[in-house]
Amino acid sequence: MSADVAASLSVLALVVVVSEVTRRLLIGPRAGTGLAVYAGELVSTFQLCCCTHELKLLSDVGGIEPQLALTFTYLAAVIHGLTFRGAIGNPSGVLVHAYHAKLPAGCALRRIACQFAAAGAARAAVRLVWGIGLSELHVRHQLLGFRCSSPIRASFSKAAGVELACAFAVQTVITSTHRLEEKYRVHAVAAAITTMVYAGGSVTGAVFNPAVAFSTQFSCTGKSFLEYCFIYWLSPVLGMMSSVLLSDKLTAVLWRTSSPPHLPLSSKKKT
């Protein structure tokens, strides 16, 4: 294992440990209150974005093997799933919960605000960590001014379609596995995320999370703010909601076809 990879893994481990300790400190005394929900979203989204930044740096600048990058993506997704403690970490996911009336509108908006605040904080935090120069990769990235270029390597419509399709596929797996035990479900969702990164990573980076995209992609050169908004914000929302609407429609159809037909009461014979 190279020194750059070892340093990045150390950063990832540190982010997860610090986030977990912070979650326990912030949520523990406030368990059962509304503040615990928002604290969980802040910390968990911060963890997700910081880890994504480091993995993106390893892949884009460090040039690690694609198979190794996918392995790290899968492991990171599993760890996030096991440590989030009910946090959603994805504005599209919050909208899905709100659509199903699991969250009031005000709570949903506040959760989304927490997610974007954490995304912005993560972007600033990783630059501070990279500035320490823990590895040659970090030093090289610092010398370049932490610059990044857009990962979008396709037409506008194709890029939007890829993000929509990735979000659709992942949400479909989330919906299909909601009855599984959490320890099994996180692996199914992580496998879906990794598959989508493999399929769409070379086209858009396969982010399909508006908060993570805001943290990792919006500061990159190559595309306009409006293009980023459409590709990384609107498309994933449309993809997830399309999956949810289709799932609800299929469930309703299956329920109707499996229900026994209504049999009218037989009339009594007159004597």
C-alpha positions in Angstrom: 0.0 0.0 0.0 1.4 3.4 -1.0 2.0 6.2 1.6 -0.7 8.3 -0.1 -3.3 5.6 0.3 -2.3 4.9 3.9 -2.5 8.6 4.7 -5.9 8.9 3.1 -7.2 5.9 4.9 -6.0 7.4 8.2 -7.9 10.6 7.4 -11.0 8.6 6.6 -10.7 6.7 9.9 -10.2 9.9 11.8 -13.2 11.5 10.2 -15.4 8.5 11.1 -14.1 8.3 14.7 -14.4 12.0 15.4 -17.9 12.1 13.9 -19.0 9.1 16.0 -17.7 10.7 19.2 -19.4 14.0 18.2 -22.7 12.2 17.5 -22.6 10.6 21.0 -21.8 13.9 22.7 -24.4 15.9 20.8 -27.2 13.4 20.5 -26.9 11.5 23.8 -28.0 14.4 26.1 -30.7 15.4 23.6 -32.1 12.0 22.7 -35.8 12.2 22.1 -35.7 15.9 21.3 -35.9 17.7 17.9 -32.4 19.0 18.4 -31.0 15.4 18.3 -32.4 14.9 14.8 -30.7 18.1 13.4 -27.5 17.4 15.2 -27.5 13.9 13.6 -28.0 15.4 10.2 -25.2 17.9 10.6 -22.6 15.4 11.9 -23.5 12.5 9.5 -23.6 14.7 6.4 -20.3 16.2 7.4 -18.9 12.7 7.8 -20.3 11.7 4.4 -18.9 14.8 2.6 -15.5 14.7 4.1 -15.0 11.0 3.2 -16.3 11.6 -0.3 -13.8 14.5 -0.7 -10.9 12.2 0.4 -12.0 9.4 -1.9 -12.4 11.8 -4.8 -8.9 13.1 -4.2 -7.5 9.6 -4.2 -9.2 8.7 -7.4 -8.9 12.0 -9.4 -5.4 13.2 -8.3 -3.9 10.1 -6.7 -4.8 7.9 -9.6 -5.4 4.8 -7.6 -6.7 1.6 -9.4 -10.4 1.7 -10.2 -11.0 -1.6 -8.4 -9.4 -0.2 -5.3 -11.5 3.0 -5.5 -14.7 0.9 -5.8 -13.7 -1.2 -2.8 -13.2 2.0 -0.8 -16.5 3.3 -2.0 -18.3 0.1 -0.9 -16.6 0.1 2.5 -17.3 3.7 3.1 -21.0 3.3 2.2 -21.3 0.4 4.6 -19.7 2.4 7.4 -21.9 5.4 6.8 -25.0 3.1 6.8 -24.0 1.6 10.2 -23.1 4.9 11.9 -25.7 7.4 10.7 -28.2 6.4 13.5 -31.3 7.5 11.6 -29.8 10.5 9.8 -30.6 10.7 6.1 -27.7 12.7 4.8 -29.4 13.2 1.4 -31.8 16.0 0.6 -33.5 13.8 -2.0 -34.1 11.2 0.7 -35.6 13.9 3.0 -38.1 14.8 0.2 -39.0 11.1 -0.1 -39.7 10.9 3.6 -41.8 14.1 3.4 -43.7 12.7 0.4 -44.7 9.7 2.5 -45.7 12.0 5.4 -43.0 10.6 7.6 -41.6 14.1 8.1 -43.5 17.4 8.5 -42.6 20.1 5.9 -40.9 22.3 8.4 -38.8 19.4 9.8 -37.8 18.4 6.3 -36.7 21.9 5.3 -34.6 22.2 8.5 -33.0 18.8 7.8 -32.1 19.9 4.3 -30.6 23.1 5.6 -28.5 21.2 8.1 -27.3 18.9 5.3 -26.2 21.8 3.1 -24.6 23.6 6.1 -22.6 20.5 6.9 -21.6 20.1 3.2 -20.2 23.6 3.2 -18.4 23.0 6.4 -16.9 19.8 5.1 -15.5 21.5 2.1 -13.7 24.0 4.3 -12.5 21.3 6.8 -10.9 19.0 4.3 -8.8 21.9 2.9 -7.5 22.5 6.4 -6.6 18.9 6.7 -5.0 18.8 3.3 -3.1 21.9 4.2 -1.3 20.0 7.0 0.5 18.0 4.3 0.0 14.5 5.7 1.0 12.9 2.3 2.6 13.9 -0.9 -0.8 13.8 -2.5 -2.1 16.4 0.0 0.9 18.6 -0.6 0.6 18.3 -4.4 -3.1 19.2 -4.2 -2.3 22.2 -1.9 0.3 23.5 -4.3 -2.4 23.4 -7.0 -4.6 25.6 -4.9 -7.0 22.7 -4.2 -8.3 23.2 -7.7 -10.6 20.6 -9.3 -12.2 20.2 -12.7 -15.7 19.1 -13.5 -16.0 15.3 -13.8 -18.8 15.7 -16.3 -17.6 14.2 -19.6 -20.8 14.1 -21.6 -23.5 16.3 -23.0 -25.8 18.1 -20.7 -28.8 15.8 -21.4 -26.7 12.6 -21.0 -25.1 13.8 -17.7 -28.5 14.7 -16.3 -29.9 11.3 -17.4 -27.0 9.4 -15.7 -27.6 11.2 -12.4 -31.3 10.6 -12.7 -30.8 6.9 -13.5 -28.3 6.4 -10.6 -30.6 8.0 -8.1 -33.5 5.9 -9.4 -31.6 2.7 -9.1 -30.3 3.4 -5.6 -33.7 4.5 -4.3 -35.3 1.3 -5.8 -32.9 -0.8 -3.8 -33.6 1.2 -0.7 -37.3 0.7 -1.1 -37.0 -3.0 -2.0 -34.9 -3.8 1.1 -36.7 -1.8 3.7 -37.9 -5.0 5.4 -34.4 -6.4 5.8 -32.5 -6.2 9.0 -30.3 -3.2 9.0 -27.0 -5.2 9.2 -27.9 -6.8 5.9 -29.6 -3.9 4.3 -26.6 -1.6 4.5 -24.6 -4.1 2.3 -27.4 -4.2 -0.3 -27.5 -0.4 -0.5 -23.7 -0.1 -0.5 -23.5 -2.6 -3.4 -26.1 -0.5 -5.3 -24.1 2.7 -4.7 -20.9 1.0 -5.8 -22.5 -0.4 -8.9 -23.8 3.1 -9.9 -20.4 4.7 -9.2 -18.9 2.0 -11.5 -21.5 2.6 -14.2 -21.7 6.4 -14.1 -18.5 7.5 -12.5 -16.8 8.1 -15.8 -19.7 10.3 -17.0 -20.6 12.6 -14.1 -18.7 11.2 -11.1 -22.0 9.5 -10.1 -22.8 11.6 -7.1 -26.6 11.4 -7.0 -26.7 13.3 -3.7 -27.4 17.1 -3.9 -25.6 17.9 -0.6 -22.5 15.8 -1.5 -22.5 17.4 -4.9 -22.6 20.9 -3.4 -19.6 20.1 -1.3 -17.5 18.2 -3.8 -18.4 19.4 -7.3 -19.8 23.0 -7.3 -16.4 24.5 -6.7 -14.9 22.7 -9.7 -14.3 24.6 -12.9 -15.8 23.6 -16.2 -19.5 24.0 -15.8 -21.8 26.8 -14.8 -23.7 27.0 -11.5 -27.0 26.4 -13.3 -25.7 23.3 -15.1 -24.5 21.9 -11.8 -27.9 22.6 -10.2 -29.8 20.8 -12.9 -27.5 17.8 -13.2 -26.6 17.3 -9.5 -29.7 18.7 -7.8 -32.8 18.4 -10.0 -31.9 15.1 -11.7 -31.3 13.1 -8.5 -34.5 14.4 -7.0 -36.5 13.4 -10.1 -34.8 10.0 -10.2 -35.6 9.2 -6.5 -39.2 10.5 -6.8 -39.8 8.6 -10.0 -38.7 5.4 -8.2 -40.9 6.1 -5.3 -44.0 6.9 -7.4 -43.4 3.8 -9.5 -43.0 1.6 -6.4 -46.2 3.1 -4.9 -48.1 2.4 -8.1 -46.9 -1.2 -8.4 -47.7 -1.8 -4.8 -51.2 -0.5 -5.3 -51.7 -2.7 -8.4 -50.4 -5.8 -6.7 -52.6 -5.2 -3.6 -55.7 -4.9 -5.8 -54.9 -8.1 -7.8 -54.1 -10.1 -4.7 -57.2 -9.0 -2.7 -60.1 -11.5 -2.8 -63.0 -10.3 -5.0 -66.0 -8.9 -3.2 -68.8 -11.4 -2.9 -72.3 -10.0 -2.4 -74.4 -11.5 0.4 -76.7 -14.2 -0.9 -80.3 -13.3 -0.6 -82.5 -15.4 1.6 -85.1 -17.6 -0.1 -88.6 -16.7 0.5 -90.8 -19.4 1.9 
